Amino acid sequence: MPESAFAAAFEANGLNRDGMYVPTITEVATAESRMLRLWLSDWIFESPAELIPSDEMVRAILKILKNRPDVSELEDLIREIESFFDYGP
């Protein structure tokens, strides 16, 4: 996400809005599944308009999630994201 998107989101929504934290690629690949689930759910489903992930970002996230060693713990989140964006498996 470009810094300008964060600046616009903060200006429009303040700091106390769900979906304002966007995990890094490294965090998506390595964070503990419970924390990752919270971050991604907030960002993908609750973010302000300025921080809505692009199709490219969502597809990259799904690819990383599907290649994690703990993918079985994230299968419901993966399905939820695919369904929300109508990507299918």
C-alpha positions, 0 to 999 in steps of 0.5 A: 500500500502506498503511504498516500493511501494510509495518509488519506485513510487516517485523515478521513477516518482517524486512528480508531477504525478497524482495517487500518493495519495492513500486514506486510508480505513477510507477516502474511508468510510468517505470522502466527495464524491466529494473529494473521487471521485478525489482521487479514479479516480486519484489513480485507473486510473492514478497511476504509475505502482508501485501504481496500486491497487490490485484486493483485494484492488479494491474489498474492495474499491467497498464494502466500496463505496456500503455501504456508506450512499451517495452511490447514489452520487457515483454510476457512479464512482462505475460503472466506476471502475467495468467496468475498472476492468471488475468486473460487479455489 
